[in-house]
Amino acid sequence: MAYTQPQPHPRFSVLSSSSLSSLEHLSPIGSSTRFSLPSAPSINTASVPKPGQRPNIYDRNLNKTRAAEVSASAFAFLFSEMVQYTHKRVSGINDLERRLNTLGYRVGMRVLELMSWRAEGSAKAPKREIRFLPALMNIHTHVWRAVFGKPADAIEKSVQNPDEYMIIDNDPPITRHISVPRDMSSLSCSSFTAGIVEAVLDGLGFPARVTAHNTPTDQYPGRTTILIKLEQSVLDREEAMKP
């Protein structure tokens, strides 16, 4: 009786009979011929700029770009586009300010990370502020200069509420070229700046609610107040650390 080899089911068949025979021919059991797959070419991940080509921004040394400046017109154009994009997707002024605050918070986290990295790399004994007033002075001076190219104009403390502090900017650079419609006169585009301040305070361990308010004067029509309302835990810690 002739022996017939069972055929695989067509749904599970992957190789044809001719392919099986060729595999038997190439099998290392049936042949002593040694064979190998061609080796993949090596990939060099280091980016080498071509002659005359500007280096990639990710290859720059973060310490050497500390004094680098950004075009004011490009900064104003980008921020204007952010406000217009957000304005088309909100239902009111409060919602618009909240979204600008959220965008600023994301920027503030990265600003704090970059400034901390630079401080640890340049200082022999980097210092982390554990008291609120020195941290607020650092925001008023160093953070403002890193983001806007100049320090803020003043710091004030509320007389009525001990948990409220204010940073005053007489001429905010981000709102210098923003024209607010009359029906939205209460809008403060500096909510973006308030988000930056809130992120830095949260990262330093001083949780607070930060908002922006228009406080124009005859001399400074674009004057803005960044209101910081600290959480009770920060006040309790400050009271416990008093000498």
C-alpha positions as CSV (number, residue, x, y, z in Angstrom):
1,M,0.0,0.0,0.0
2,A,1.4,3.4,-1.0
3,Y,2.0,5.8,1.8
4,T,0.7,9.4,1.3
5,Q,1.9,12.3,3.4
6,P,-1.0,14.2,5.0
7,Q,-1.5,17.7,3.6
8,P,-1.9,20.6,6.1
9,H,-5.2,22.5,6.3
10,P,-5.2,25.4,3.9
11,R,-6.0,27.9,6.7
12,F,-2.9,26.8,8.6
13,S,-0.6,26.2,5.6
14,V,2.3,28.6,5.5
15,L,4.8,26.9,3.2
16,S,4.1,25.0,0.0
17,S,5.4,21.6,-0.7
18,S,8.1,23.0,-2.9
19,S,9.2,25.4,-0.1
20,L,9.3,22.5,2.3
21,S,11.6,20.5,0.0
22,S,13.9,23.6,-0.4
23,L,14.0,24.0,3.4
24,E,15.0,20.3,3.8
25,H,17.8,21.0,1.4
26,L,19.0,24.0,3.4
27,S,18.5,22.3,6.8
28,P,21.7,22.1,8.8
29,I,20.8,18.5,9.7
30,G,20.8,17.4,6.1
31,S,23.8,19.6,5.0
32,S,27.0,20.6,6.6
33,T,27.2,23.8,4.7
34,R,27.5,26.8,7.1
35,F,25.4,29.8,6.2
36,S,24.5,33.1,8.0
37,L,22.4,36.2,7.5
38,P,24.1,39.3,6.2
39,S,25.1,41.7,9.1
40,A,23.2,44.9,9.5
41,P,25.2,48.1,8.9
42,S,26.2,50.0,12.0
43,I,24.2,53.1,12.8
44,N,26.0,56.1,14.3
45,T,23.6,58.1,16.4
46,A,25.9,61.0,16.9
47,S,24.9,63.9,14.7
48,V,27.8,65.4,13.0
49,P,27.0,68.8,11.4
50,K,28.0,69.2,7.8
51,P,30.4,72.0,6.9
52,G,28.5,75.3,6.7
53,Q,25.5,73.8,8.4
54,R,24.1,75.3,11.6
55,P,24.3,72.9,14.6
56,N,21.1,71.3,15.9
57,I,19.5,73.2,18.8
58,Y,19.6,70.0,20.8
59,D,23.4,69.8,20.5
60,R,23.9,73.2,22.1
61,N,25.4,73.5,25.5
62,L,22.8,74.8,27.9
63,N,25.3,76.8,29.9
64,K,26.6,78.6,26.8
65,T,23.2,79.7,25.7
66,R,22.4,81.3,29.1
67,A,22.7,84.8,27.7
68,A,21.0,84.1,24.4
69,E,18.1,86.3,23.5
70,V,15.0,85.6,21.5
71,S,13.6,88.0,19.0
72,A,10.9,90.2,20.6
73,S,8.8,90.3,17.5
74,A,8.9,86.5,17.2
75,F,8.0,86.1,20.8
76,A,5.1,88.5,20.5
77,F,3.9,86.8,17.3
78,L,4.0,83.4,18.9
79,F,2.1,84.5,22.0
80,S,-0.5,86.4,19.9
81,E,-1.1,83.2,18.0
82,M,-1.5,81.3,21.3
83,V,-4.1,83.8,22.6
84,Q,-6.1,83.7,19.3
85,Y,-6.0,79.9,19.1
86,T,-7.2,79.6,22.7
87,H,-9.8,82.3,22.3
88,K,-11.5,80.4,19.5
89,R,-12.0,77.3,21.8
90,V,-13.3,78.8,25.0
91,S,-16.7,80.0,26.2
92,G,-15.7,83.0,28.3
93,I,-13.0,85.2,29.8
94,N,-12.6,83.0,32.8
95,D,-12.1,79.9,30.7
96,L,-9.6,81.8,28.5
97,E,-7.5,82.9,31.5
98,R,-7.6,79.4,32.9
99,R,-6.2,77.9,29.7
100,L,-3.5,80.6,29.4
101,N,-2.6,79.8,33.0
102,T,-2.3,76.1,32.1
103,L,0.0,76.9,29.2
104,G,2.1,79.0,31.4
105,Y,2.3,76.3,34.0
106,R,3.9,74.0,31.5
107,V,6.5,76.6,30.6
108,G,7.2,77.3,34.2
109,M,8.0,73.7,35.0
110,R,10.6,73.7,32.2
111,V,12.0,77.0,33.3
112,L,12.6,75.8,36.8
113,E,14.2,72.6,35.6
114,L,16.6,74.5,33.3
115,M,17.5,77.1,36.0
116,S,18.1,74.3,38.6
117,W,20.3,72.4,36.2
118,R,22.4,75.5,35.4
119,A,22.7,76.4,39.1
120,E,23.9,72.9,40.0
121,G,26.4,72.9,37.1
122,S,27.9,76.2,37.9
123,A,27.9,76.4,41.7
124,K,30.2,74.3,43.9
125,A,27.6,74.1,46.6
126,P,24.1,74.7,45.0
127,K,21.6,76.0,47.5
128,R,17.9,75.3,47.6
129,E,15.7,78.0,49.2
130,I,13.5,76.7,52.0
131,R,12.0,80.0,53.0
132,F,9.3,81.7,51.0
133,L,10.7,85.3,50.8
134,P,14.1,84.4,49.4
135,A,12.3,82.1,46.9
136,L,9.9,85.0,45.9
137,M,12.9,87.3,45.4
138,N,14.4,84.7,43.2
139,I,11.3,84.6,41.0
140,H,11.1,88.4,41.0
141,T,14.7,88.7,39.8
142,H,16.1,85.6,38.2
143,V,13.0,83.9,36.8
144,W,11.7,87.1,35.4
145,R,15.1,87.9,33.8
146,A,15.4,84.4,32.3
147,V,11.9,84.6,30.7
148,F,11.4,88.2,29.9
149,G,14.9,89.6,29.9
150,K,14.4,92.0,32.9
151,P,13.4,91.7,36.5
152,A,10.0,92.6,37.8
153,D,9.4,96.0,39.1
154,A,8.2,95.4,42.7
155,I,7.1,92.9,45.4
156,E,4.3,93.8,47.8
157,K,2.6,92.1,50.7
158,S,-1.0,92.4,51.4
159,V,-1.8,94.3,54.6
160,Q,-5.2,92.6,55.1
161,N,-4.4,89.0,54.2
162,P,-1.1,87.5,55.4
163,D,-1.3,84.7,52.8
164,E,-1.2,87.1,49.8
165,Y,1.8,88.5,48.0
166,M,2.1,90.5,44.8
167,I,4.6,90.8,42.0
168,I,4.3,94.1,40.1
169,D,5.3,94.4,36.4
170,N,4.7,97.9,35.0
171,D,5.2,96.9,31.4
172,P,4.8,93.2,30.8
173,P,6.6,92.2,27.5
174,I,4.1,89.5,26.5
175,T,1.1,91.9,26.6
176,R,3.0,94.9,25.0
177,H,1.6,94.1,21.5
178,I,-1.8,92.6,22.6
179,S,-4.9,94.7,22.0
180,V,-7.9,93.5,24.0
181,P,-11.4,94.3,22.7
182,R,-13.6,96.5,24.8
183,D,-16.1,93.8,25.5
184,M,-13.2,91.8,27.1
185,S,-11.6,94.6,29.0
186,S,-11.3,92.5,32.1
187,L,-9.2,89.9,30.3
188,S,-5.6,89.6,31.6
189,C,-3.3,87.8,29.1
190,S,-0.7,87.8,31.9
191,S,-2.5,84.7,33.2
192,F,0.2,83.0,31.2
193,T,2.8,84.6,33.4
194,A,0.8,83.7,36.5
195,G,0.9,80.0,35.4
196,I,4.7,80.3,35.1
197,V,5.0,81.7,38.7
198,E,2.6,79.0,40.0
199,A,4.7,76.2,38.5
200,V,7.9,77.5,39.9
201,L,6.4,77.9,43.4
202,D,5.0,74.4,43.3
203,G,8.3,73.0,42.2
204,L,10.1,74.8,45.0
205,G,7.7,73.5,47.6
206,F,5.5,76.5,48.1
207,P,2.0,75.6,46.7
208,A,-0.1,78.6,45.9
209,R,-2.9,79.8,43.7
210,V,-1.6,82.5,41.3
211,T,-3.7,84.9,39.3
212,A,-3.1,87.9,37.1
213,H,-4.9,91.3,37.4
214,N,-4.8,94.4,35.3
215,T,-3.9,97.4,37.5
216,P,-3.3,100.3,35.0
217,T,-2.1,103.7,36.0
218,D,-1.7,106.9,34.1
219,Q,2.0,106.4,33.8
220,Y,1.8,102.6,33.2
221,P,-1.4,101.7,31.3
222,G,-0.3,98.1,30.9
223,R,0.7,97.6,34.6
224,T,-0.1,94.0,35.8
225,T,-0.2,92.5,39.3
226,I,0.5,88.8,39.8
227,L,-1.4,87.8,42.9
228,I,0.0,84.9,44.9
229,K,-2.3,83.3,47.5
230,L,-0.3,80.8,49.6
231,E,-1.7,77.6,51.0
232,Q,-2.1,77.4,54.8
233,S,0.6,74.6,54.9
234,V,3.2,77.1,53.7
235,L,2.3,79.7,56.4
236,D,2.4,77.0,59.1
237,R,5.9,76.0,57.9
238,E,7.1,79.6,57.8
239,E,5.8,80.1,61.3
240,A,7.6,77.0,62.6
241,M,10.9,78.0,61.0
242,K,11.0,81.4,62.6
243,P,14.1,81.8,64.9
